Amino acid sequence: MDTALLLNVEGIKKTILHGGTGELPNFITGSRVTFHFRTMKCDEERTVIDDSKQVGQPMHIIIGNMFKLEVWEILLTSMRVSEVAEFWCDTIHTGVYPILSRSLRQMAEGKDPTEWHVHTCGLANMFAYHTLGYEDLDELQKEPQPLIFVIELLQVEAPSEYQRETWNLSNTERMQAVPILHGEGNRLFKLGRYEEASSKYQEAIVCLRNLQTKEKPWEAQWLKLEKMINTLILNYCQCLLKREEYYEAS
């Protein structure tokens, strides 16, 4: 085990457990970083709070996407691919961890329809619950403490190297994605691939609904988006009718 390294960030100490390969990756905005992690308390037993390997699925975040636990981006961007490192992080960096952990656990238990990537930022959820539903997390939230993260960096992909999901896109990118998704839906519809077409229409609708939340209801831009949404909804309903899903289309 190497000597602890400082990352020139207050309240963080890094210890390299296994050296990585190659040069430090180019962590540009939009890069997708895939990794395994284990979170432990700083007690004598080094009590494990979460472990992605036990869940059986790695974690991934998008650089520059305001991930809930901002310190993880700092930690990951100090690593090389295949590196395993241990990070001690003071409470100034770990206060929001119970909220993140709650989301991850619920997803792992199948209580959330999305995959294991958490992209809701901010502290608002912390005040929405008197309990997080997990005794150890409630305790951690009431009495924040330093935590240890053991991270194994698996892969770093540039934005052009993977298919970005719509929640990863900027507002401009969402607007640009809508006609592409709409066109792809129309193409699939003509081929009789109605289930695939409906997914494209749905994805375009989600993009527009997200954009619409940033506009004032009934003003010009909001109404423009509403018109686009209604067109896509009609396309989506056509797919349902073709699939004889009459109840869902009504």
C-alpha positions as CSV (number, residue, x, y, z in Angstrom):
1,M,0.0,0.0,0.0
2,D,1.4,3.4,-1.1
3,T,1.7,6.3,1.2
4,A,-1.4,8.5,1.5
5,L,-1.5,11.2,-1.2
6,L,-3.1,14.6,-0.9
7,L,-5.2,15.7,-3.9
8,N,-4.8,19.4,-3.0
9,V,-8.5,19.4,-1.9
10,E,-9.3,20.0,1.7
11,G,-10.6,17.0,3.6
12,I,-9.5,14.3,1.1
13,K,-6.6,11.7,1.4
14,K,-5.9,9.1,-1.2
15,T,-4.1,5.8,-0.9
16,I,-3.4,3.8,-4.1
17,L,-4.0,0.1,-3.4
18,H,-3.4,-1.1,-7.0
19,G,-1.8,1.0,-9.7
20,G,-3.7,1.6,-12.9
21,T,-2.6,1.4,-16.6
22,G,-1.7,4.0,-19.1
23,E,-1.9,7.7,-18.8
24,L,-4.4,9.6,-16.7
25,P,-7.6,9.6,-18.9
26,N,-9.0,12.7,-20.4
27,F,-12.0,13.4,-18.2
28,I,-13.8,15.9,-20.4
29,T,-17.3,17.2,-19.7
30,G,-19.8,14.5,-20.8
31,S,-17.4,11.6,-20.3
32,R,-19.0,8.5,-18.8
33,V,-17.0,7.0,-16.0
34,T,-17.8,3.4,-14.9
35,F,-16.5,2.1,-11.6
36,H,-17.0,-0.2,-8.6
37,F,-17.1,1.3,-5.1
38,R,-17.2,0.3,-1.5
39,T,-18.2,2.8,1.2
40,M,-17.1,2.2,4.8
41,K,-17.3,4.0,8.1
42,C,-14.1,5.2,9.8
43,D,-14.6,2.9,12.8
44,E,-12.3,0.1,14.0
45,E,-14.4,-2.5,12.1
46,R,-14.4,-0.4,8.9
47,T,-18.1,-1.1,8.7
48,V,-19.3,-1.5,5.1
49,I,-22.3,0.8,4.2
50,D,-22.6,0.0,0.5
51,D,-20.7,-2.2,-1.9
52,S,-21.4,-2.2,-5.7
53,K,-19.8,-5.6,-6.2
54,Q,-22.2,-7.2,-3.7
55,V,-25.0,-5.7,-5.7
56,G,-23.4,-7.1,-8.8
57,Q,-23.5,-4.0,-10.9
58,P,-21.0,-1.2,-11.4
59,M,-21.8,2.5,-11.0
60,H,-21.4,5.2,-13.6
61,I,-21.5,8.9,-13.6
62,I,-21.2,11.6,-16.3
63,I,-18.5,14.2,-15.8
64,G,-19.8,17.7,-15.4
65,N,-23.4,16.5,-14.8
66,M,-23.8,17.7,-11.2
67,F,-23.8,14.3,-9.6
68,K,-25.4,14.2,-6.2
69,L,-22.1,13.4,-4.5
70,E,-19.8,15.9,-6.1
71,V,-16.7,14.6,-4.3
72,W,-16.8,11.3,-6.4
73,E,-16.0,13.3,-9.5
74,I,-12.9,14.7,-7.7
75,L,-11.8,11.3,-6.7
76,L,-12.4,9.6,-10.0
77,T,-10.6,12.2,-12.0
78,S,-7.4,11.5,-10.0
79,M,-7.4,7.8,-11.2
80,R,-6.1,5.7,-14.0
81,V,-8.1,2.9,-15.6
82,S,-7.8,-0.3,-13.6
83,E,-6.5,1.6,-10.6
84,V,-7.9,0.8,-7.1
85,A,-7.6,3.5,-4.5
86,E,-8.9,4.2,-1.1
87,F,-10.1,7.7,-0.2
88,W,-10.6,9.2,3.2
89,C,-13.2,12.0,2.9
90,D,-14.1,14.4,5.7
91,T,-17.7,15.3,6.6
92,I,-17.6,18.4,4.4
93,H,-17.7,16.0,1.4
94,T,-19.9,13.2,2.8
95,G,-23.0,15.0,4.2
96,V,-25.2,14.1,1.3
97,Y,-24.1,10.5,1.1
98,P,-27.1,9.0,3.0
99,I,-29.5,10.5,0.3
100,L,-27.4,8.9,-2.5
101,S,-27.2,5.6,-0.7
102,R,-30.9,5.5,-0.2
103,S,-31.4,6.0,-4.0
104,L,-28.9,3.3,-4.8
105,R,-30.4,0.8,-2.4
106,Q,-33.9,1.3,-3.7
107,M,-32.8,0.9,-7.2
108,A,-30.9,-2.3,-6.3
109,E,-34.1,-3.6,-4.6
110,G,-36.0,-2.9,-7.8
111,K,-38.0,-0.1,-6.3
112,D,-36.9,2.4,-9.0
113,P,-37.5,1.7,-12.7
114,T,-34.3,3.4,-13.8
115,E,-30.9,1.7,-14.0
116,W,-28.2,2.2,-11.4
117,H,-27.2,5.8,-12.3
118,V,-28.3,8.6,-10.1
119,H,-28.7,11.9,-11.8
120,T,-30.8,14.0,-9.5
121,C,-28.7,16.7,-7.9
122,G,-29.2,19.0,-4.9
123,L,-30.1,18.6,-1.3
124,A,-33.9,19.1,-1.5
125,N,-34.7,15.4,-1.0
126,M,-32.8,15.5,2.3
127,F,-35.7,17.5,3.9
128,A,-38.5,15.6,2.2
129,Y,-38.3,12.6,4.6
130,H,-38.2,12.2,8.3
131,T,-36.6,8.9,7.7
132,L,-34.7,7.5,4.8
133,G,-36.1,4.0,5.4
134,Y,-32.8,2.5,6.5
135,E,-31.7,2.7,10.2
136,D,-27.9,3.0,9.4
137,L,-28.6,5.9,6.9
138,D,-30.8,7.7,9.4
139,E,-28.0,7.5,11.9
140,L,-25.5,8.7,9.4
141,Q,-27.7,11.6,8.4
142,K,-28.3,12.8,11.9
143,E,-24.6,12.5,12.8
144,P,-22.5,13.1,9.6
145,Q,-19.0,11.6,9.8
146,P,-15.9,11.0,7.6
147,L,-16.2,8.1,5.2
148,I,-13.8,5.8,3.3
149,F,-14.4,5.1,-0.4
150,V,-12.6,2.3,-2.1
151,I,-12.9,2.8,-5.8
152,E,-11.9,0.7,-8.8
153,L,-12.0,2.6,-12.1
154,L,-13.2,0.3,-14.8
155,Q,-13.7,2.5,-17.9
156,V,-13.7,6.1,-19.1
157,E,-15.7,6.9,-22.3
158,A,-15.7,10.1,-24.2
159,P,-19.2,11.5,-25.1
160,S,-18.9,10.3,-28.7
161,E,-18.0,6.8,-27.6
162,Y,-21.4,5.8,-26.0
163,Q,-25.1,6.5,-26.6
164,R,-26.1,9.3,-24.3
165,E,-29.5,8.9,-22.6
166,T,-31.8,11.9,-22.8
167,W,-31.4,12.8,-19.2
168,N,-27.7,13.4,-19.9
169,L,-28.4,15.9,-22.6
170,S,-28.3,19.7,-22.3
171,N,-31.4,21.7,-23.2
172,T,-29.9,22.5,-26.6
173,E,-29.1,18.8,-27.2
174,R,-32.6,17.8,-26.1
175,M,-34.2,20.1,-28.6
176,Q,-31.8,18.8,-31.3
177,A,-32.6,15.2,-30.3
178,V,-36.4,15.6,-30.7
179,P,-36.6,15.7,-34.6
180,I,-34.1,12.9,-34.8
181,L,-36.1,10.7,-32.4
182,H,-39.4,11.7,-34.2
183,G,-37.9,10.8,-37.6
184,E,-36.6,7.5,-36.3
185,G,-40.0,6.7,-34.8
186,N,-41.7,7.4,-38.2
187,R,-39.2,5.2,-40.0
188,L,-39.8,2.3,-37.5
189,F,-43.6,2.8,-37.8
190,K,-43.4,2.5,-41.6
191,L,-41.5,-0.7,-41.1
192,G,-44.2,-2.1,-38.8
193,R,-41.9,-2.1,-35.8
194,Y,-44.5,-0.4,-33.7
195,E,-43.1,-1.2,-30.2
196,E,-39.7,0.3,-31.1
197,A,-41.4,3.3,-32.8
198,S,-43.4,4.0,-29.7
199,S,-40.2,4.0,-27.6
200,K,-38.7,6.7,-29.8
201,Y,-41.9,8.8,-29.6
202,Q,-41.9,8.4,-25.8
203,E,-38.3,9.5,-25.5
204,A,-38.9,12.6,-27.6
205,I,-42.0,13.4,-25.4
206,V,-39.8,13.2,-22.3
207,C,-37.3,15.6,-23.8
208,L,-40.0,18.1,-24.6
209,R,-41.7,17.8,-21.2
210,N,-38.4,18.4,-19.5
211,L,-37.9,21.5,-21.6
212,Q,-41.4,22.6,-21.0
213,T,-40.9,22.7,-17.2
214,K,-38.4,25.5,-17.7
215,E,-41.0,27.7,-19.5
216,K,-44.0,29.7,-18.1
217,P,-47.3,27.9,-18.8
218,W,-49.3,29.2,-21.7
219,E,-46.6,31.5,-22.9
220,A,-45.4,31.3,-26.5
221,Q,-42.5,28.9,-26.1
222,W,-44.5,26.7,-23.7
223,L,-47.4,26.5,-26.3
224,K,-44.9,25.7,-29.1
225,L,-43.5,22.8,-27.1
226,E,-47.1,21.6,-26.2
227,K,-48.0,21.5,-29.9
228,M,-44.9,19.4,-30.6
229,I,-45.8,17.1,-27.7
230,N,-49.4,16.6,-28.9
231,T,-48.1,15.6,-32.3
232,L,-45.8,13.0,-30.8
233,I,-48.6,11.7,-28.5
234,L,-50.8,11.1,-31.5
235,N,-47.9,9.2,-33.2
236,Y,-47.5,7.2,-30.0
237,C,-51.2,6.4,-29.8
238,Q,-51.1,5.2,-33.4
239,C,-48.5,2.7,-32.4
240,L,-50.7,1.5,-29.6
241,L,-53.7,1.0,-31.9
242,K,-51.5,-0.9,-34.4
243,R,-50.5,-3.2,-31.5
244,E,-54.2,-3.5,-30.6
245,E,-53.6,-1.9,-27.2
246,Y,-56.9,-0.1,-27.3
247,Y,-57.3,0.5,-23.6
248,E,-53.9,2.3,-23.3
249,A,-54.6,4.4,-26.3
250,S,-58.0,5.7,-25.0
